[in-house]
């Protein structure tokens, strides 16, 4: 197999797993993520680590917004499920931003 096909399969499997997790009402992912982040020893971050956290927050919001717009246009549950995963990701990065007292680039959490 060529590398492009392997990458596409990996992306599909990762996305599928995230959709399954997001759709499982029995999991309290927010709480679990908070526990994991809280258990990590706090240390000072390099400038590139701080920039990376901020970039992740922006990317997760953009991805969430795209999938919500796709759901709005096409009404396919897969888009809504992926958006739910992105909301979880946004929350995890927000926890990191709060933990390290960084300025959150998402001032108003509105779909753009």
Biopython code that builds the backbone (N, CA, C, O; Angstrom):
import numpy as np
from Bio.PDB.StructureBuilder import StructureBuilder

atoms = [
    (1, "UNK", "N", (0.846, -1.195, 0.000)),
    (1, "UNK", "CA", (0.000, 0.000, 0.000)),
    (1, "UNK", "C", (0.880, 1.244, 0.000)),
    (1, "UNK", "O", (1.966, 1.265, 0.580)),
    (2, "UNK", "N", (0.384, 2.265, -0.659)),
    (2, "UNK", "CA", (1.181, 3.479, -0.617)),
    (2, "UNK", "C", (0.863, 4.279, 0.644)),
    (2, "UNK", "O", (-0.142, 4.038, 1.313)),
    (3, "UNK", "N", (1.723, 5.219, 0.949)),
    (3, "UNK", "CA", (1.617, 5.985, 2.200)),
    (3, "UNK", "C", (0.318, 6.784, 2.283)),
    (3, "UNK", "O", (-0.230, 6.962, 3.371)),
    (4, "UNK", "N", (-0.173, 7.261, 1.153)),
    (4, "UNK", "CA", (-1.394, 8.062, 1.146)),
    (4, "UNK", "C", (-2.597, 7.226, 1.605)),
    (4, "UNK", "O", (-3.422, 7.702, 2.385)),
    (5, "UNK", "N", (-2.691, 6.004, 1.130)),
    (5, "UNK", "CA", (-3.801, 5.131, 1.514)),
    (5, "UNK", "C", (-3.713, 4.779, 2.996)),
    (5, "UNK", "O", (-4.724, 4.775, 3.699)),
    (6, "UNK", "N", (-2.508, 4.485, 3.466)),
    (6, "UNK", "CA", (-2.324, 4.167, 4.884)),
    (6, "UNK", "C", (-2.739, 5.358, 5.748)),
    (6, "UNK", "O", (-3.413, 5.188, 6.765)),
    (7, "UNK", "N", (-2.338, 6.554, 5.344)),
    (7, "UNK", "CA", (-2.719, 7.751, 6.092)),
    (7, "UNK", "C", (-4.228, 7.934, 6.100)),
    (7, "UNK", "O", (-4.798, 8.251, 7.144)),
    (8, "UNK", "N", (-4.891, 7.742, 4.962)),
    (8, "UNK", "CA", (-6.343, 7.889, 4.900)),
    (8, "UNK", "C", (-7.047, 6.855, 5.787)),
    (8, "UNK", "O", (-8.036, 7.168, 6.448)),
    (9, "UNK", "N", (-6.534, 5.634, 5.794)),
    (9, "UNK", "CA", (-7.118, 4.603, 6.665)),
    (9, "UNK", "C", (-6.951, 4.990, 8.123)),
    (9, "UNK", "O", (-7.887, 4.863, 8.912)),
    (10, "UNK", "N", (-5.768, 5.462, 8.485)),
    (10, "UNK", "CA", (-5.529, 5.889, 9.861)),
    (10, "UNK", "C", (-6.487, 7.011, 10.253)),
    (10, "UNK", "O", (-7.091, 6.968, 11.325)),
    (11, "UNK", "N", (-6.628, 8.012, 9.389)),
    (11, "UNK", "CA", (-7.532, 9.140, 9.684)),
    (11, "UNK", "C", (-8.961, 8.635, 9.851)),
    (11, "UNK", "O", (-9.663, 9.055, 10.772)),
    (12, "UNK", "N", (-9.398, 7.740, 8.971)),
    (12, "UNK", "CA", (-10.743, 7.198, 9.069)),
    (12, "UNK", "C", (-10.939, 6.472, 10.399)),
    (12, "UNK", "O", (-11.927, 6.706, 11.095)),
    (13, "UNK", "N", (-10.001, 5.593, 10.753)),
    (13, "UNK", "CA", (-10.138, 4.831, 11.999)),
    (13, "UNK", "C", (-10.122, 5.743, 13.222)),
    (13, "UNK", "O", (-10.896, 5.543, 14.158)),
    (14, "UNK", "N", (-9.247, 6.735, 13.217)),
    (14, "UNK", "CA", (-9.188, 7.670, 14.340)),
    (14, "UNK", "C", (-10.510, 8.424, 14.468)),
    (14, "UNK", "O", (-11.063, 8.540, 15.562)),
    (15, "UNK", "N", (-11.010, 8.935, 13.344)),
    (15, "UNK", "CA", (-12.270, 9.673, 13.364)),
    (15, "UNK", "C", (-13.418, 8.781, 13.818)),
    (15, "UNK", "O", (-14.255, 9.208, 14.613)),
    (16, "UNK", "N", (-13.467, 7.554, 13.326)),
    (16, "UNK", "CA", (-14.512, 6.617, 13.708)),
    (16, "UNK", "C", (-14.488, 6.368, 15.216)),
    (16, "UNK", "O", (-15.535, 6.369, 15.863)),
    (17, "UNK", "N", (-13.290, 6.152, 15.776)),
    (17, "UNK", "CA", (-13.183, 5.942, 17.229)),
    (17, "UNK", "C", (-13.641, 7.167, 18.006)),
    (17, "UNK", "O", (-14.304, 7.032, 19.034)),
    (18, "UNK", "N", (-13.304, 8.342, 17.536)),
    (18, "UNK", "CA", (-13.706, 9.561, 18.239)),
    (18, "UNK", "C", (-15.229, 9.709, 18.200)),
    (18, "UNK", "O", (-15.837, 10.144, 19.177)),
    (19, "UNK", "N", (-15.836, 9.350, 17.081)),
    (19, "UNK", "CA", (-17.292, 9.422, 16.963)),
    (19, "UNK", "C", (-17.949, 8.445, 17.926)),
    (19, "UNK", "O", (-18.937, 8.784, 18.577)),
    (20, "UNK", "N", (-17.409, 7.241, 18.019)),
    (20, "UNK", "CA", (-17.956, 6.260, 18.959)),
    (20, "UNK", "C", (-17.859, 6.766, 20.394)),
    (20, "UNK", "O", (-18.810, 6.651, 21.167)),
    (21, "UNK", "N", (-16.718, 7.318, 20.738)),
    (21, "UNK", "CA", (-16.536, 7.835, 22.098)),
    (21, "UNK", "C", (-17.501, 8.981, 22.369)),
    (21, "UNK", "O", (-18.134, 9.031, 23.424)),
    (22, "UNK", "N", (-17.613, 9.909, 21.408)),
    (22, "UNK", "CA", (-18.496, 11.063, 21.595)),
    (22, "UNK", "C", (-19.946, 10.643, 21.720)),
    (22, "UNK", "O", (-20.720, 11.287, 22.428)),
    (23, "UNK", "N", (-20.323, 9.570, 21.042)),
    (23, "UNK", "CA", (-21.702, 9.115, 21.088)),
    (23, "UNK", "C", (-22.034, 8.287, 22.322)),
    (23, "UNK", "O", (-23.207, 8.014, 22.576)),
    (24, "UNK", "N", (-21.039, 7.885, 23.086)),
    (24, "UNK", "CA", (-21.260, 7.049, 24.263)),
    (24, "UNK", "C", (-21.622, 7.931, 25.456)),
    (24, "UNK", "O", (-20.769, 8.618, 26.018)),
    (25, "UNK", "N", (-22.890, 7.900, 25.829)),
    (25, "UNK", "CA", (-23.386, 8.754, 26.909)),
    (25, "UNK", "C", (-22.896, 8.313, 28.289)),
    (25, "UNK", "O", (-22.978, 9.081, 29.248)),
    (26, "UNK", "N", (-22.382, 7.068, 28.396)),
    (26, "UNK", "CA", (-21.943, 6.554, 29.689)),
    (26, "UNK", "C", (-20.577, 7.076, 30.097)),
    (26, "UNK", "O", (-20.205, 6.991, 31.267)),
    (27, "UNK", "N", (-19.827, 7.616, 29.143)),
    (27, "UNK", "CA", (-18.501, 8.114, 29.463)),
    (27, "UNK", "C", (-18.573, 9.576, 29.878)),
    (27, "UNK", "O", (-19.234, 10.384, 29.226)),
    (28, "UNK", "N", (-17.895, 9.907, 30.957)),
    (28, "UNK", "CA", (-17.792, 11.300, 31.351)),
    (28, "UNK", "C", (-16.395, 11.762, 30.973)),
    (28, "UNK", "O", (-15.499, 11.827, 31.815)),
    (29, "UNK", "N", (-16.220, 12.083, 29.688)),
    (29, "UNK", "CA", (-14.907, 12.403, 29.160)),
    (29, "UNK", "C", (-14.328, 13.663, 29.769)),
    (29, "UNK", "O", (-13.130, 13.728, 30.046)),
    (30, "UNK", "N", (-15.162, 14.660, 29.978)),
    (30, "UNK", "CA", (-14.682, 15.919, 30.534)),
    (30, "UNK", "C", (-14.017, 15.693, 31.882)),
    (30, "UNK", "O", (-12.926, 16.198, 32.146)),
    (31, "UNK", "N", (-14.679, 14.941, 32.711)),
    (31, "UNK", "CA", (-14.150, 14.644, 34.040)),
    (31, "UNK", "C", (-12.865, 13.828, 33.948)),
    (31, "UNK", "O", (-11.904, 14.092, 34.671)),
    (32, "UNK", "N", (-12.847, 12.842, 33.062)),
    (32, "UNK", "CA", (-11.662, 12.000, 32.898)),
    (32, "UNK", "C", (-10.480, 12.816, 32.400)),
    (32, "UNK", "O", (-9.362, 12.661, 32.893)),
    (33, "UNK", "N", (-10.721, 13.682, 31.426)),
    (33, "UNK", "CA", (-9.647, 14.530, 30.892)),
    (33, "UNK", "C", (-9.140, 15.473, 31.966)),
    (33, "UNK", "O", (-7.932, 15.664, 32.106)),
    (34, "UNK", "N", (-10.051, 16.062, 32.726)),
    (34, "UNK", "CA", (-9.663, 16.957, 33.812)),
    (34, "UNK", "C", (-8.784, 16.225, 34.828)),
    (34, "UNK", "O", (-7.786, 16.773, 35.299)),
    (35, "UNK", "N", (-9.153, 14.999, 35.161)),
    (35, "UNK", "CA", (-8.361, 14.213, 36.109)),
    (35, "UNK", "C", (-6.960, 13.934, 35.591)),
    (35, "UNK", "O", (-5.986, 14.023, 36.339)),
    (36, "UNK", "N", (-6.859, 13.597, 34.312)),
    (36, "UNK", "CA", (-5.545, 13.318, 33.725)),
    (36, "UNK", "C", (-4.686, 14.577, 33.727)),
    (36, "UNK", "O", (-3.526, 14.537, 34.138)),
    (37, "UNK", "N", (-5.247, 15.693, 33.270)),
    (37, "UNK", "CA", (-4.481, 16.939, 33.214)),
    (37, "UNK", "C", (-4.071, 17.379, 34.620)),
    (37, "UNK", "O", (-2.951, 17.851, 34.817)),
    (38, "UNK", "N", (-4.954, 17.231, 35.581)),
    (38, "UNK", "CA", (-4.638, 17.616, 36.964)),
    (38, "UNK", "C", (-3.552, 16.738, 37.572)),
    (38, "UNK", "O", (-2.813, 17.179, 38.452)),
    (39, "UNK", "N", (-3.454, 15.497, 37.103)),
    (39, "UNK", "CA", (-2.473, 14.581, 37.673)),
    (39, "UNK", "C", (-1.055, 14.813, 37.142)),
    (39, "UNK", "O", (-0.088, 14.305, 37.708)),
    (40, "UNK", "N", (-0.937, 15.571, 36.069)),
    (40, "UNK", "CA", (0.377, 15.849, 35.497)),
    (40, "UNK", "C", (1.041, 16.964, 36.303)),
    (40, "UNK", "O", (0.437, 18.003, 36.568)),
    (41, "UNK", "N", (2.287, 16.728, 36.683)),
    (41, "UNK", "CA", (3.025, 17.737, 37.446)),
    (41, "UNK", "C", (3.153, 19.016, 36.622)),
    (41, "UNK", "O", (3.573, 18.991, 35.465)),
    (42, "UNK", "N", (2.785, 20.119, 37.238)),
    (42, "UNK", "CA", (2.843, 21.405, 36.539)),
    (42, "UNK", "C", (4.295, 21.871, 36.505)),
    (42, "UNK", "O", (4.996, 21.861, 37.516)),
    (43, "UNK", "N", (4.720, 22.277, 35.324)),
    (43, "UNK", "CA", (6.069, 22.805, 35.146)),
    (43, "UNK", "C", (5.981, 24.013, 34.231)),
    (43, "UNK", "O", (4.938, 24.260, 33.626)),
    (44, "UNK", "N", (7.047, 24.752, 34.128)),
    (44, "UNK", "CA", (7.002, 25.904, 33.232)),
    (44, "UNK", "C", (7.090, 25.418, 31.790)),
    (44, "UNK", "O", (7.742, 24.419, 31.488)),
    (45, "UNK", "N", (6.420, 26.149, 30.915)),
    (45, "UNK", "CA", (6.360, 25.784, 29.505)),
    (45, "UNK", "C", (7.318, 26.655, 28.697)),
    (45, "UNK", "O", (7.573, 27.812, 29.032)),
    (46, "UNK", "N", (7.831, 26.073, 27.642)),
    (46, "UNK", "CA", (8.636, 26.861, 26.715)),
    (46, "UNK", "C", (7.689, 27.723, 25.880)),
    (46, "UNK", "O", (6.476, 27.513, 25.876)),
    (47, "UNK", "N", (8.254, 28.676, 25.190)),
    (47, "UNK", "CA", (7.433, 29.539, 24.336)),
    (47, "UNK", "C", (6.754, 28.716, 23.237)),
    (47, "UNK", "O", (5.592, 28.958, 22.912)),
    (48, "UNK", "N", (7.461, 27.760, 22.674)),
    (48, "UNK", "CA", (6.860, 26.947, 21.608)),
    (48, "UNK", "C", (5.743, 26.059, 22.155)),
    (48, "UNK", "O", (4.771, 25.799, 21.446)),
    (49, "UNK", "N", (5.858, 25.587, 23.398)),
    (49, "UNK", "CA", (4.777, 24.804, 24.010)),
    (49, "UNK", "C", (3.549, 25.675, 24.247)),
    (49, "UNK", "O", (2.424, 25.250, 23.987)),
    (50, "UNK", "N", (3.763, 26.890, 24.739)),
    (50, "UNK", "CA", (2.642, 27.818, 24.930)),
    (50, "UNK", "C", (1.960, 28.116, 23.598)),
    (50, "UNK", "O", (0.734, 28.080, 23.493)),
    (51, "UNK", "N", (2.775, 28.414, 22.577)),
    (51, "UNK", "CA", (2.223, 28.703, 21.248)),
    (51, "UNK", "C", (1.462, 27.500, 20.702)),
    (51, "UNK", "O", (0.418, 27.657, 20.068)),
    (52, "UNK", "N", (1.985, 26.299, 20.948)),
    (52, "UNK", "CA", (1.334, 25.080, 20.478)),
    (52, "UNK", "C", (-0.028, 24.872, 21.113)),
    (52, "UNK", "O", (-0.973, 24.464, 20.437)),
    (53, "UNK", "N", (-0.139, 25.150, 22.403)),
    (53, "UNK", "CA", (-1.426, 25.006, 23.106)),
    (53, "UNK", "C", (-2.441, 25.997, 22.538)),
    (53, "UNK", "O", (-3.598, 25.649, 22.302)),
    (54, "UNK", "N", (-1.997, 27.226, 22.323)),
    (54, "UNK", "CA", (-2.889, 28.251, 21.768)),
    (54, "UNK", "C", (-3.333, 27.845, 20.357)),
    (54, "UNK", "O", (-4.509, 27.968, 20.015)),
    (55, "UNK", "N", (-2.394, 27.365, 19.546)),
    (55, "UNK", "CA", (-2.724, 26.931, 18.189)),
    (55, "UNK", "C", (-3.712, 25.765, 18.218)),
    (55, "UNK", "O", (-4.646, 25.728, 17.417)),
    (56, "UNK", "N", (-3.512, 24.810, 19.137)),
    (56, "UNK", "CA", (-4.446, 23.681, 19.237)),
    (56, "UNK", "C", (-5.849, 24.157, 19.545)),
    (56, "UNK", "O", (-6.816, 23.651, 18.976)),
    (57, "UNK", "N", (-5.973, 25.130, 20.444)),
    (57, "UNK", "CA", (-7.297, 25.651, 20.807)),
    (57, "UNK", "C", (-7.990, 26.243, 19.580)),
    (57, "UNK", "O", (-9.173, 26.002, 19.341)),
    (58, "UNK", "N", (-7.227, 27.025, 18.806)),
    (58, "UNK", "CA", (-7.793, 27.640, 17.606)),
    (58, "UNK", "C", (-8.172, 26.588, 16.564)),
    (58, "UNK", "O", (-9.218, 26.691, 15.923)),
    (59, "UNK", "N", (-7.321, 25.578, 16.398)),
    (59, "UNK", "CA", (-7.597, 24.532, 15.416)),
    (59, "UNK", "C", (-8.808, 23.683, 15.808)),
    (59, "UNK", "O", (-9.618, 23.327, 14.952)),
    (60, "UNK", "N", (-8.931, 23.363, 17.080)),
    (60, "UNK", "CA", (-10.081, 22.567, 17.531)),
    (60, "UNK", "C", (-11.377, 23.340, 17.340)),
    (60, "UNK", "O", (-12.393, 22.763, 16.950)),
    (61, "UNK", "N", (-11.350, 24.646, 17.613)),
    (61, "UNK", "CA", (-12.551, 25.466, 17.411)),
    (61, "UNK", "C", (-12.911, 25.531, 15.932)),
    (61, "UNK", "O", (-14.077, 25.383, 15.565)),
    (62, "UNK", "N", (-11.915, 25.750, 15.087)),
    (62, "UNK", "CA", (-12.167, 25.812, 13.646)),
    (62, "UNK", "C", (-12.774, 24.500, 13.152)),
    (62, "UNK", "O", (-13.739, 24.505, 12.386)),
    (63, "UNK", "N", (-12.208, 23.383, 13.590)),
    (63, "UNK", "CA", (-12.719, 22.084, 13.164)),
    (63, "UNK", "C", (-14.145, 21.874, 13.647)),
    (63, "UNK", "O", (-14.998, 21.402, 12.895)),
    (64, "UNK", "N", (-14.403, 22.222, 14.898)),
    (64, "UNK", "CA", (-15.768, 22.103, 15.424)),
    (64, "UNK", "C", (-16.744, 22.932, 14.605)),
    (64, "UNK", "O", (-17.821, 22.462, 14.237)),
    (65, "UNK", "N", (-16.357, 24.170, 14.324)),
    (65, "UNK", "CA", (-17.222, 25.060, 13.552)),
    (65, "UNK", "C", (-17.521, 24.503, 12.166)),
    (65, "UNK", "O", (-18.655, 24.578, 11.692)),
    (66, "UNK", "N", (-16.501, 23.942, 11.517)),
    (66, "UNK", "CA", (-16.688, 23.373, 10.183)),
    (66, "UNK", "C", (-17.684, 22.223, 10.233)),
    (66, "UNK", "O", (-18.603, 22.161, 9.417)),
    (67, "UNK", "N", (-17.508, 21.305, 11.193)),
    (67, "UNK", "CA", (-18.419, 20.161, 11.270)),
    (67, "UNK", "C", (-19.839, 20.570, 11.672)),
    (67, "UNK", "O", (-20.806, 19.954, 11.222)),
    (68, "UNK", "N", (-19.974, 21.585, 12.500)),
    (68, "UNK", "CA", (-21.321, 22.061, 12.824)),
    (68, "UNK", "C", (-21.995, 22.684, 11.605)),
    (68, "UNK", "O", (-23.195, 22.506, 11.399)),
    (69, "UNK", "N", (-21.230, 23.409, 10.804)),
    (69, "UNK", "CA", (-21.781, 23.991, 9.570)),
    (69, "UNK", "C", (-22.154, 22.895, 8.575)),
    (69, "UNK", "O", (-23.182, 22.984, 7.902)),
    (70, "UNK", "N", (-21.309, 21.857, 8.483)),
    (70, "UNK", "CA", (-21.635, 20.736, 7.594)),
    (70, "UNK", "C", (-22.912, 20.040, 8.059)),
    (70, "UNK", "O", (-23.750, 19.658, 7.243)),
    (71, "UNK", "N", (-23.054, 19.878, 9.370)),
    (71, "UNK", "CA", (-24.279, 19.266, 9.899)),
    (71, "UNK", "C", (-25.487, 20.151, 9.606)),
    (71, "UNK", "O", (-26.550, 19.661, 9.225)),
    (72, "UNK", "N", (-25.312, 21.447, 9.786)),
    (72, "UNK", "CA", (-26.400, 22.390, 9.516)),
    (72, "UNK", "C", (-26.850, 22.297, 8.058)),
    (72, "UNK", "O", (-28.044, 22.358, 7.767)),
    (73, "UNK", "N", (-25.897, 22.150, 7.152)),
    (73, "UNK", "CA", (-26.219, 22.103, 5.726)),
    (73, "UNK", "C", (-26.774, 20.745, 5.294)),
    (73, "UNK", "O", (-27.733, 20.691, 4.525)),
    (74, "UNK", "N", (-26.182, 19.645, 5.781)),
    (74, "UNK", "CA", (-26.511, 18.316, 5.273)),
    (74, "UNK", "C", (-27.310, 17.450, 6.239)),
    (74, "UNK", "O", (-27.842, 16.420, 5.826)),
    (75, "UNK", "N", (-27.412, 17.824, 7.490)),
    (75, "UNK", "CA", (-28.164, 17.073, 8.512)),
    (75, "UNK", "C", (-27.726, 15.609, 8.631)),
    (75, "UNK", "O", (-28.551, 14.729, 8.875)),
    (76, "UNK", "N", (-26.441, 15.358, 8.459)),
    (76, "UNK", "CA", (-25.907, 14.008, 8.627)),
    (76, "UNK", "C", (-25.315, 13.892, 10.032)),
    (76, "UNK", "O", (-24.472, 14.695, 10.434)),
    (77, "UNK", "N", (-25.767, 12.889, 10.759)),
    (77, "UNK", "CA", (-25.339, 12.735, 12.152)),
    (77, "UNK", "C", (-23.833, 12.605, 12.321)),
    (77, "UNK", "O", (-23.294, 12.997, 13.356)),
    (78, "UNK", "N", (-23.144, 12.061, 11.321)),
    (78, "UNK", "CA", (-21.696, 11.912, 11.425)),
    (78, "UNK", "C", (-21.037, 13.265, 11.685)),
    (78, "UNK", "O", (-20.081, 13.347, 12.455)),
    (79, "UNK", "N", (-21.538, 14.325, 11.051)),
    (79, "UNK", "CA", (-20.961, 15.653, 11.250)),
    (79, "UNK", "C", (-21.217, 16.155, 12.671)),
    (79, "UNK", "O", (-20.341, 16.760, 13.290)),
    (80, "UNK", "N", (-22.400, 15.905, 13.172)),
    (80, "UNK", "CA", (-22.711, 16.319, 14.542)),
    (80, "UNK", "C", (-21.862, 15.531, 15.542)),
    (80, "UNK", "O", (-21.377, 16.096, 16.522)),
    (81, "UNK", "N", (-21.680, 14.240, 15.303)),
    (81, "UNK", "CA", (-20.874, 13.415, 16.202)),
    (81, "UNK", "C", (-19.422, 13.859, 16.230)),
    (81, "UNK", "O", (-18.806, 13.918, 17.294)),
    (82, "UNK", "N", (-18.876, 14.171, 15.061)),
    (82, "UNK", "CA", (-17.496, 14.644, 15.010)),
    (82, "UNK", "C", (-17.380, 15.993, 15.710)),
    (82, "UNK", "O", (-16.396, 16.250, 16.403)),
    (83, "UNK", "N", (-18.377, 16.855, 15.534)),
    (83, "UNK", "CA", (-18.373, 18.156, 16.215)),
    (83, "UNK", "C", (-18.352, 17.961, 17.733)),
    (83, "UNK", "O", (-17.685, 18.710, 18.447)),
    (84, "UNK", "N", (-19.083, 16.955, 18.226)),
    (84, "UNK", "CA", (-19.068, 16.671, 19.666)),
    (84, "UNK", "C", (-17.668, 16.278, 20.130)),
    (84, "UNK", "O", (-17.235, 16.673, 21.213)),
    (85, "UNK", "N", (-16.969, 15.508, 19.316)),
    (85, "UNK", "CA", (-15.586, 15.151, 19.657)),
    (85, "UNK", "C", (-14.716, 16.396, 19.711)),
    (85, "UNK", "O", (-13.886, 16.546, 20.608)),
    (86, "UNK", "N", (-14.909, 17.282, 18.756)),
    (86, "UNK", "CA", (-14.116, 18.516, 18.729)),
    (86, "UNK", "C", (-14.414, 19.389, 19.943)),
    (86, "UNK", "O", (-13.524, 20.073, 20.450)),
    (87, "UNK", "N", (-15.648, 19.370, 20.406)),
    (87, "UNK", "CA", (-16.007, 20.113, 21.622)),
    (87, "UNK", "C", (-15.235, 19.544, 22.807)),
    (87, "UNK", "O", (-14.756, 20.293, 23.659)),
    (88, "UNK", "N", (-15.115, 18.220, 22.860)),
    (88, "UNK", "CA", (-14.325, 17.587, 23.920)),
    (88, "UNK", "C", (-12.868, 18.011, 23.818)),
    (88, "UNK", "O", (-12.237, 18.323, 24.828)),
    (89, "UNK", "N", (-12.333, 18.023, 22.606)),
    (89, "UNK", "CA", (-10.949, 18.442, 22.407)),
    (89, "UNK", "C", (-10.754, 19.898, 22.830)),
    (89, "UNK", "O", (-9.769, 20.241, 23.485)),
    (90, "UNK", "N", (-11.710, 20.748, 22.444)),
    (90, "UNK", "CA", (-11.624, 22.162, 22.835)),
    (90, "UNK", "C", (-11.585, 22.297, 24.350)),
    (90, "UNK", "O", (-10.814, 23.087, 24.895)),
    (91, "UNK", "N", (-12.424, 21.519, 25.024)),
    (91, "UNK", "CA", (-12.460, 21.566, 26.483)),
    (91, "UNK", "C", (-11.153, 21.119, 27.101)),
    (91, "UNK", "O", (-10.700, 21.704, 28.085)),
    (92, "UNK", "N", (-10.538, 20.088, 26.538)),
    (92, "UNK", "CA", (-9.261, 19.601, 27.059)),
    (92, "UNK", "C", (-8.181, 20.669, 26.913)),
    (92, "UNK", "O", (-7.394, 20.894, 27.833)),
    (93, "UNK", "N", (-8.147, 21.316, 25.771)),
    (93, "UNK", "CA", (-7.146, 22.363, 25.563)),
    (93, "UNK", "C", (-7.445, 23.564, 26.462)),
    (93, "UNK", "O", (-6.519, 24.207, 26.957)),
    (94, "UNK", "N", (-8.713, 23.869, 26.677)),
    (94, "UNK", "CA", (-9.080, 24.962, 27.585)),
    (94, "UNK", "C", (-8.582, 24.670, 29.002)),
    (94, "UNK", "O", (-8.143, 25.577, 29.710)),
    (95, "UNK", "N", (-8.652, 23.406, 29.409)),
    (95, "UNK", "CA", (-8.123, 23.029, 30.725)),
    (95, "UNK", "C", (-6.626, 23.303, 30.810)),
    (95, "UNK", "O", (-6.132, 23.788, 31.828)),
    (96, "UNK", "N", (-5.907, 22.989, 29.732)),
    (96, "UNK", "CA", (-4.468, 23.291, 29.703)),
    (96, "UNK", "C", (-4.218, 24.796, 29.771)),
    (96, "UNK", "O", (-3.327, 25.259, 30.483)),
    (97, "UNK", "N", (-5.016, 25.550, 29.021)),
    (97, "UNK", "CA", (-4.872, 27.015, 29.020)),
    (97, "UNK", "C", (-5.088, 27.566, 30.428)),
    (97, "UNK", "O", (-4.329, 28.417, 30.891)),
    (98, "UNK", "N", (-6.119, 27.080, 31.101)),
    (98, "UNK", "CA", (-6.383, 27.531, 32.472)),
    (98, "UNK", "C", (-5.282, 27.099, 33.423)),
    (98, "UNK", "O", (-4.842, 27.877, 34.269)),
    (99, "UNK", "N", (-4.839, 25.860, 33.284)),
    (99, "UNK", "CA", (-3.811, 25.330, 34.181)),
    (99, "UNK", "C", (-2.515, 26.138, 34.096)),
    (99, "UNK", "O", (-1.864, 26.388, 35.111)),
    (100, "UNK", "N", (-2.149, 26.538, 32.887)),
    (100, "UNK", "CA", (-0.900, 27.267, 32.697)),
    (100, "UNK", "C", (-1.105, 28.777, 32.586)),
    (100, "UNK", "O", (-0.189, 29.518, 32.231)),
    (101, "UNK", "N", (-2.322, 29.215, 32.897)),
    (101, "UNK", "CA", (-2.655, 30.639, 32.951)),
    (101, "UNK", "C", (-2.282, 31.367, 31.659)),
    (101, "UNK", "O", (-1.666, 32.433, 31.678)),
    (102, "UNK", "N", (-2.673, 30.761, 30.540)),
    (102, "UNK", "CA", (-2.446, 31.360, 29.234)),
    (102, "UNK", "C", (-3.683, 32.139, 28.816)),
    (102, "UNK", "O", (-4.776, 31.916, 29.336)),
    (103, "UNK", "N", (-3.499, 33.050, 27.877)),
    (103, "UNK", "CA", (-4.653, 33.810, 27.378)),
    (103, "UNK", "C", (-5.372, 32.978, 26.328)),
    (103, "UNK", "O", (-4.776, 32.570, 25.332)),
    (104, "UNK", "N", (-6.637, 32.734, 26.553)),
    (104, "UNK", "CA", (-7.455, 31.911, 25.659)),
    (104, "UNK", "C", (-7.781, 32.723, 24.408)),
    (104, "UNK", "O", (-8.357, 33.806, 24.510)),
    (105, "UNK", "N", (-7.418, 32.211, 23.222)),
    (105, "UNK", "CA", (-7.725, 32.947, 21.993)),
    (105, "UNK", "C", (-9.215, 32.919, 21.647)),
    (105, "UNK", "O", (-9.672, 33.719, 20.830)),
    (106, "UNK", "N", (-9.972, 32.011, 22.255)),
    (106, "UNK", "CA", (-11.409, 31.931, 22.000)),
    (106, "UNK", "C", (-12.095, 32.846, 23.023)),
    (106, "UNK", "O", (-12.461, 32.429, 24.122)),
    (107, "UNK", "N", (-12.251, 34.101, 22.616)),
    (107, "UNK", "CA", (-12.868, 35.087, 23.522)),
    (107, "UNK", "C", (-14.364, 34.839, 23.674)),
    (107, "UNK", "O", (-14.893, 34.786, 24.784)),
    (108, "UNK", "N", (-15.030, 34.688, 22.538)),
    (108, "UNK", "CA", (-16.452, 34.381, 22.522)),
    (108, "UNK", "C", (-16.613, 33.076, 21.752)),
    (108, "UNK", "O", (-16.227, 32.985, 20.587)),
    (109, "UNK", "N", (-17.170, 32.093, 22.389)),
    (109, "UNK", "CA", (-17.297, 30.783, 21.765)),
    (109, "UNK", "C", (-18.520, 30.751, 20.865)),
    (109, "UNK", "O", (-19.543, 30.159, 21.211)),
    (110, "UNK", "N", (-18.410, 31.388, 19.717)),
    (110, "UNK", "CA", (-19.490, 31.408, 18.740)),
    (110, "UNK", "C", (-19.009, 30.727, 17.476)),
    (110, "UNK", "O", (-17.816, 30.730, 17.175)),
    (111, "UNK", "N", (-19.935, 30.148, 16.743)),
    (111, "UNK", "CA", (-19.593, 29.493, 15.495)),
    (111, "UNK", "C", (-19.381, 30.566, 14.432)),
    (111, "UNK", "O", (-20.242, 31.414, 14.197)),
    (112, "UNK", "N", (-18.217, 30.508, 13.798)),
    (112, "UNK", "CA", (-17.899, 31.535, 12.786)),
    (112, "UNK", "C", (-17.878, 30.931, 11.401)),
    (112, "UNK", "O", (-17.630, 31.637, 10.423)),
]
sb = StructureBuilder()
sb.init_structure("model")
sb.init_model(0)
sb.init_chain("A")
sb.init_seg("    ")
for serial, (resi, resn, name, xyz) in enumerate(atoms, 1):
    if name == "N":
        sb.init_residue(resn, " ", resi, " ")
    sb.init_atom(name, np.array(xyz, "f"), 0.0, 1.0, " ", f" {name:<3s}", serial, name[0])
structure = sb.get_structure()
